[in-house]
Amino acid sequence: MAAWLNIELALSEAGYATQTIIDGGGEPVVRIDLGGQGDRYALIYEDDGRYRVDVYEESHHSSTGSTNRIDGLLAMLESVGE
């Protein structure tokens, strides 16, 4: 769980709104708001020792620049996970 706290702290310091939740299997998942009135978000989780990011959009309204934020997010995860 300490690794997840480090990830959430790094994301928060970079300006991402984050929330750690526990999935149905008891594993931590970090939810990141990507803007667009809360309808774009990403979930970060560990799968077979690797971090995965799933991006969701609940409507057709999205903010510009979200793709750049996702690219930056992936780069940050690689550095935090090392």
N, C-alpha and C positions, 0 to 999 in steps of 0.2 A: 504494500500500500504506500510505502514511502516514495517509491518511484513515481506513483501517480500524483502525490502531493508536489513533487518537484516539477512535474509536467504542468500541473494546474498553476503553480506559482509562476513559472516561466511565461506561460500564456497570459496570465493576468498582468504581469509586468510589461508585456508587449502590447497591452491594450485590448486584449480579447475579454469579453464577458464569458466566464466559464462557470460550470457547475458540475461537480462530481456526483454521479448517481451509481447505484448498484443495480446491475441487470438481474434478470430472472435466475441466472445461474450463480449469483453471488459475487460476480466479478465487477470491478470498478470500470466505469465508462465516463469519460469527460465529454460534456456537451458544451459546444462553443457557438455563441451567437455570431453569425456572419452578416448581420444587418438586414435591411429590408423589412422593418417592422416586425422582426422576430420570426419571419417566415422562412429564412435561410439559416440553417445551422449544420454543424458537423458533429459527428460522434467519433471519438478516438477510443480505441480499445486495443487490447493485446490479443493476438491470435498466433499460436504456435511460436511464441517468442519474438514476434515482430509487431510493431505498432501499425494499426490500420486506421484509415480515416474514411468514413462514409459521409457524404454530403447530401443533405435533404433540402428540398424546396417545396413548401406547402402551398404556394400559389404562384401566379405568374408575375407578381410584383417582386422585383429584386433590386438591390442597390448596385450601383456601378462600383467596380474595383474589387468585387468579391473574389474573382479569380486570382488576382494578385495576392489577396489575403490568404487564400488557400495555399498558393505556392510558398508564401512565406511561412505559413504554418507547417507545411511538410518539411521545409528546411530546418525549422526550429526543432521539430520532433526528432529529426536525425541527430542533431547535436545534443539534445537533452538525453536521448536514449543511449548515448555512447558510454 
